[in-house]
Amino acid sequence: MNFLVTGARGFVGRGLLDVLAASGHCGVGTSRATWAAPQPPPPVGWHGATRADVLMGLYDAADTDAIVHLEVKQHTPRPTPDDIDEFDRVNVGGTREWLDWAARHGVQRFVFVSSIKAVAPGTGSQFEHAPLNPDTPYGRSKALAEKSVRAWANEDSRRMAVILRPAPVYGPGNEANLAAFVRQILAGKPCLVGQGLTQKSIVSRGNLASAIALTATHAAAGCEVFNVSDRETLSLGQLAALIAELGHAPNPKRIPERLARLIAPLGDLISLIARRDFPLTTARLKTIDETSVFPCDKLVAAGFHHPQTTREGLEEMLAWLHGQEAFPNSLN
């Protein structure tokens, strides 16, 4: 198949192009900036282009069979008004731009990589039918984009849309929340509150890329939604212990829950005054306490096989971190 992958220079996009190329697919990867050193070039059989050139018709992508839409303004813990405007411009407006482009060029397949943040927080397992009632500006932008994808699919009975809701993604090159958690463990800093019993779904970049490839090539008419997560779900304590084992780090350190609840408001004040994130704030404590389990049973029933276990995914991430100057001795 001939793919158009938006946001292809991002963390997920780089891994996805390699997976698609290994399966014999070709296409175009777009980004806001030009493909130039030190950024690695696209894989063999793929071309790089700016999103502006493709949207304006300056780059010929007319043979596209499917679009995989990865462009995103990522979640931030304390979004500013500018962040909120950018959520709307990139996550909502950008999605609609590519849906319009697909309609003009007769592209019938569209895979949208959404987020578990698009649905309402829950206390138990969240399945694909969970209501779109997010509690963050980022989540609301993803929910609005999902609605646009559904509307696009409903306009033509031949169209095939897939909405993927990945759990937090980790892997080589990742610098998001899970990476910070890993770095705390490797540095021997406190990383858990209480017993760390809260369960959290996560997904390796390799598993997400394979899920995208499968659903893009096997999409059926209409619009389907799939959670994407690693096969196993661990508690924060289990995850921390596994990371410490693989990274040859000390046993994960814990903060008593009562002490954490005293420190968090102070962290809010320090973050406000210093204009930088403090390791523990009320928002982060809320996230730590919040169960976030998104089973991938529906995806597995559709024929998906996880290429990586969580252990293997973390080993890959830690091997990458091994080359980072911040922890030259942590993984020896």
C-alpha positions as CSV (number, residue, x, y, z in Angstrom):
1,M,0.0,0.0,0.0
2,N,1.0,3.6,-0.5
3,F,0.7,5.6,2.8
4,L,0.7,9.2,3.7
5,V,1.9,9.5,7.3
6,T,1.6,12.9,9.0
7,G,3.9,13.9,11.9
8,A,6.3,11.3,10.5
9,R,9.4,12.9,12.1
10,G,7.9,12.5,15.6
11,F,8.7,9.8,18.2
12,V,5.9,7.4,17.0
13,G,6.2,8.4,13.3
14,R,9.9,7.4,13.1
15,G,9.1,3.9,14.4
16,L,6.0,3.5,12.2
17,L,7.8,4.3,8.9
18,D,10.3,1.5,9.7
19,V,7.5,-1.0,10.5
20,L,5.6,-0.1,7.3
21,A,8.8,-0.2,5.1
22,A,9.7,-3.6,6.6
23,S,6.3,-4.9,5.4
24,G,6.8,-3.7,1.9
25,H,4.7,-0.5,2.1
26,C,5.8,2.8,0.7
27,G,4.7,6.4,0.8
28,V,5.3,9.9,2.0
29,G,6.1,11.1,5.5
30,T,5.1,14.7,6.3
31,S,6.3,17.0,8.9
32,R,6.2,20.8,9.6
33,A,9.9,21.1,8.9
34,T,11.9,19.8,6.0
35,W,13.7,16.5,6.2
36,A,17.3,17.5,6.7
37,A,20.3,16.4,8.8
38,P,20.7,15.5,11.6
39,Q,17.3,14.0,11.2
40,P,17.7,10.5,9.7
41,P,16.2,10.2,6.1
42,P,13.0,8.2,5.5
43,P,13.4,4.5,4.9
44,V,14.0,3.1,1.4
45,G,10.8,3.5,-0.7
46,W,9.7,6.5,1.3
47,H,9.9,10.2,0.7
48,G,9.8,13.2,3.1
49,A,7.8,16.3,2.5
50,T,6.5,19.2,4.5
51,R,2.8,19.2,5.4
52,A,2.4,22.6,3.7
53,D,3.7,21.3,0.4
54,V,1.4,18.4,0.4
55,L,-1.7,20.3,1.5
56,M,-1.0,23.1,-1.1
57,G,-0.5,20.6,-3.9
58,L,3.2,21.3,-4.3
59,Y,4.1,17.7,-3.7
60,D,2.3,14.9,-5.6
61,A,0.8,12.4,-3.2
62,A,-2.2,11.6,-5.4
63,D,-1.6,7.8,-5.3
64,T,-2.2,7.6,-1.5
65,D,-4.2,4.6,-0.4
66,A,-4.4,5.5,3.3
67,I,-3.6,8.4,5.6
68,V,-2.2,7.8,9.1
69,H,-2.6,11.0,11.1
70,L,0.0,11.4,13.9
71,E,0.4,15.2,14.0
72,V,-0.3,16.3,17.5
73,K,0.2,19.1,20.0
74,Q,1.1,17.0,23.0
75,H,-0.5,17.1,26.5
76,T,1.1,19.4,29.0
77,P,0.6,19.2,32.8
78,R,-0.2,23.0,33.2
79,P,-1.4,24.3,29.8
80,T,-1.2,28.0,29.2
81,P,-3.8,29.9,27.1
82,D,-1.4,29.6,24.1
83,D,-1.2,25.8,24.7
84,I,-5.0,25.5,24.6
85,D,-5.1,27.6,21.4
86,E,-2.5,25.2,19.9
87,F,-4.5,22.1,21.0
88,D,-7.4,23.5,19.0
89,R,-5.3,24.6,16.0
90,V,-3.2,21.4,15.7
91,N,-5.3,18.6,17.1
92,V,-8.7,19.7,15.9
93,G,-8.0,22.0,12.9
94,G,-5.1,20.0,11.7
95,T,-7.1,16.8,11.7
96,R,-9.9,18.5,9.7
97,E,-7.4,19.8,7.2
98,W,-6.2,16.2,6.4
99,L,-9.7,14.9,6.3
100,D,-10.6,17.6,3.7
101,W,-7.5,16.7,1.8
102,A,-8.5,13.0,1.8
103,A,-11.9,13.8,0.6
104,R,-10.6,16.0,-2.3
105,H,-8.1,13.2,-3.4
106,G,-10.5,10.3,-3.0
107,V,-8.5,8.6,-0.2
108,Q,-10.9,6.2,1.5
109,R,-8.8,5.0,4.5
110,F,-8.0,7.3,7.4
111,V,-6.3,6.2,10.7
112,F,-6.4,8.7,13.4
113,V,-4.1,8.2,16.5
114,S,-6.1,9.7,19.3
115,S,-5.5,9.3,23.0
116,I,-6.9,7.6,26.1
117,K,-7.3,11.3,27.3
118,A,-10.2,11.7,24.9
119,V,-12.5,9.7,27.2
120,A,-13.8,10.4,30.7
121,P,-11.5,9.3,33.6
122,G,-12.8,6.0,35.2
123,T,-12.1,3.9,38.2
124,G,-12.0,0.6,36.4
125,S,-11.2,-0.8,32.9
126,Q,-12.1,1.6,30.1
127,F,-13.3,0.0,26.9
128,E,-13.9,1.5,23.5
129,H,-17.5,2.5,24.2
130,A,-16.4,4.8,27.1
131,P,-18.0,8.2,26.8
132,L,-16.1,11.1,25.2
133,N,-16.1,13.3,28.3
134,P,-12.5,14.4,28.9
135,D,-11.4,16.5,31.8
136,T,-8.4,18.3,30.2
137,P,-8.0,20.8,27.3
138,Y,-5.8,18.3,25.5
139,G,-8.3,15.5,25.9
140,R,-11.1,17.7,24.7
141,S,-9.2,18.5,21.5
142,K,-8.7,14.8,20.8
143,A,-12.4,14.1,21.4
144,L,-13.4,16.9,19.0
145,A,-11.0,15.5,16.4
146,E,-12.5,12.0,16.9
147,K,-15.9,13.4,16.2
148,S,-14.6,14.9,12.9
149,V,-13.2,11.6,11.9
150,R,-16.5,9.8,12.5
151,A,-18.4,12.5,10.5
152,W,-15.9,12.1,7.6
153,A,-16.5,8.3,7.6
154,N,-20.3,8.7,7.7
155,E,-20.3,11.0,4.7
156,D,-19.5,8.2,2.3
157,S,-20.3,4.5,2.7
158,R,-17.0,3.5,1.0
159,R,-14.8,5.3,3.6
160,M,-12.9,3.3,6.2
161,A,-11.8,5.2,9.4
162,V,-9.9,3.8,12.4
163,I,-9.6,5.7,15.7
164,L,-6.8,4.3,17.9
165,R,-6.5,5.3,21.6
166,P,-3.0,4.5,22.7
167,A,-2.0,4.3,26.4
168,P,1.1,6.4,27.3
169,V,3.7,5.4,24.7
170,Y,7.3,4.6,25.7
171,G,10.4,3.5,23.7
172,P,13.8,4.8,22.4
173,G,13.8,8.5,22.0
174,N,10.8,9.1,24.3
175,E,11.0,12.1,26.6
176,A,7.4,12.2,27.9
177,N,6.0,11.3,31.4
178,L,7.1,7.7,31.4
179,A,10.6,8.6,30.5
180,A,10.7,11.0,33.5
181,F,9.5,8.1,35.7
182,V,12.3,5.8,34.3
183,R,14.9,8.5,34.9
184,Q,13.8,9.0,38.5
185,I,14.2,5.2,39.2
186,L,17.6,5.0,37.5
187,A,18.8,8.0,39.5
188,G,17.6,6.5,42.8
189,K,15.1,9.3,43.4
190,P,11.6,8.8,45.0
191,C,9.2,7.7,42.3
192,L,6.3,6.0,44.1
193,V,3.6,7.3,46.4
194,G,2.5,4.8,49.0
195,Q,2.5,1.2,47.9
196,G,2.2,2.1,44.2
197,L,-0.9,-0.1,43.7
198,T,-2.5,2.1,41.0
199,Q,-2.7,0.2,37.7
200,K,-1.6,1.9,34.5
201,S,-1.8,0.8,30.9
202,I,1.2,1.7,28.8
203,V,2.2,0.7,25.2
204,S,5.6,0.3,23.6
205,R,6.3,2.2,20.4
206,G,6.8,-1.1,18.6
207,N,3.4,-2.4,19.7
208,L,1.7,0.9,18.7
209,A,3.4,0.9,15.3
210,S,2.3,-2.7,14.6
211,A,-1.2,-1.9,15.7
212,I,-1.3,1.1,13.3
213,A,0.0,-1.1,10.4
214,L,-2.6,-3.8,11.1
215,T,-5.6,-1.6,11.4
216,A,-4.6,0.6,8.4
217,T,-4.4,-2.4,6.1
218,H,-7.5,-4.3,7.4
219,A,-9.9,-1.4,8.0
220,A,-13.6,-2.1,7.2
221,A,-16.2,0.4,6.0
222,G,-17.4,2.8,8.7
223,C,-15.5,3.8,11.8
224,E,-13.9,1.5,14.3
225,V,-12.3,2.4,17.6
226,F,-9.5,0.4,19.3
227,N,-7.6,0.8,22.5
228,V,-3.9,0.1,22.1
229,S,-1.9,-1.1,25.1
230,D,0.6,-3.7,26.0
231,R,-0.9,-7.1,26.6
232,E,-0.1,-7.0,30.3
233,T,-1.2,-4.3,32.7
234,L,1.1,-3.5,35.7
235,S,0.7,-1.4,38.8
236,L,3.0,1.5,39.2
237,G,4.9,-0.5,41.9
238,Q,5.3,-3.5,39.6
239,L,6.4,-1.3,36.7
240,A,9.0,0.5,38.9
241,A,10.4,-2.8,40.1
242,L,10.7,-4.1,36.6
243,I,12.5,-0.9,35.4
244,A,14.8,-1.1,38.4
245,E,15.6,-4.8,37.7
246,L,16.3,-4.2,34.0
247,G,18.3,-1.0,34.7
248,H,20.3,-2.5,37.6
249,A,19.1,0.3,39.8
250,P,18.4,0.4,43.5
251,N,14.9,-0.7,44.7
252,P,12.4,2.1,43.8
253,K,12.0,4.7,46.6
254,R,8.6,5.6,47.9
255,I,7.0,8.7,49.5
256,P,4.4,8.0,52.2
257,E,1.0,9.0,50.9
258,R,0.3,11.5,53.7
259,L,3.6,13.2,53.2
260,A,2.9,13.4,49.4
261,R,-0.4,15.1,50.0
262,L,1.4,17.7,52.1
263,I,4.2,18.3,49.6
264,A,2.0,18.6,46.5
265,P,0.4,22.0,47.3
266,L,4.0,23.3,48.0
267,G,5.0,21.9,44.6
268,D,2.2,23.9,43.0
269,L,3.5,27.1,44.6
270,I,7.1,26.4,43.6
271,S,6.1,25.6,40.0
272,L,4.1,28.9,39.8
273,I,7.0,31.0,41.2
274,A,9.8,29.3,39.4
275,R,7.8,28.7,36.2
276,R,9.1,25.2,36.0
277,D,7.6,21.8,36.9
278,F,8.2,20.5,40.4
279,P,8.4,16.7,40.6
280,L,5.2,16.5,42.8
281,T,2.2,18.7,42.3
282,T,-1.5,18.3,43.0
283,A,-2.1,17.6,39.3
284,R,0.6,14.9,39.2
285,L,-0.6,13.4,42.5
286,K,-4.1,13.1,40.9
287,T,-2.6,11.4,37.9
288,I,-0.7,9.0,40.1
289,D,-3.8,8.1,42.1
290,E,-6.0,7.7,39.0
291,T,-6.5,4.1,37.6
292,S,-5.9,4.1,33.9
293,V,-6.6,0.7,32.4
294,F,-7.5,0.4,28.7
295,P,-7.7,-3.2,27.7
296,C,-6.8,-4.1,24.1
297,D,-9.0,-7.2,23.9
298,K,-10.9,-5.8,20.9
299,L,-7.7,-5.2,19.0
300,V,-6.4,-8.7,19.8
301,A,-9.8,-10.2,18.6
302,A,-9.2,-8.3,15.3
303,G,-6.0,-10.3,14.8
304,F,-3.4,-8.2,16.5
305,H,-0.4,-10.0,18.0
306,H,1.9,-7.9,20.2
307,P,5.5,-8.0,18.8
308,Q,6.8,-7.0,22.2
309,T,6.2,-7.8,25.9
310,T,6.4,-4.9,28.3
311,R,9.7,-6.3,29.5
312,E,11.1,-6.3,25.9
313,G,9.8,-2.8,25.3
314,L,11.4,-1.5,28.4
315,E,14.7,-3.2,27.6
316,E,14.7,-1.4,24.2
317,M,14.1,1.9,25.9
318,L,16.7,1.3,28.6
319,A,19.2,0.4,25.9
320,W,18.6,3.8,24.3
321,L,18.9,5.5,27.7
322,H,22.2,3.7,28.2
323,G,23.7,5.9,25.6
324,Q,22.5,9.1,27.3
325,E,25.1,11.1,29.3
326,A,22.7,11.6,32.2
327,F,23.1,8.0,33.4
328,P,26.5,6.7,32.3
329,N,26.7,4.1,35.1
330,S,23.1,3.2,35.8
331,L,22.8,0.4,33.4
332,N,26.2,-1.3,33.7
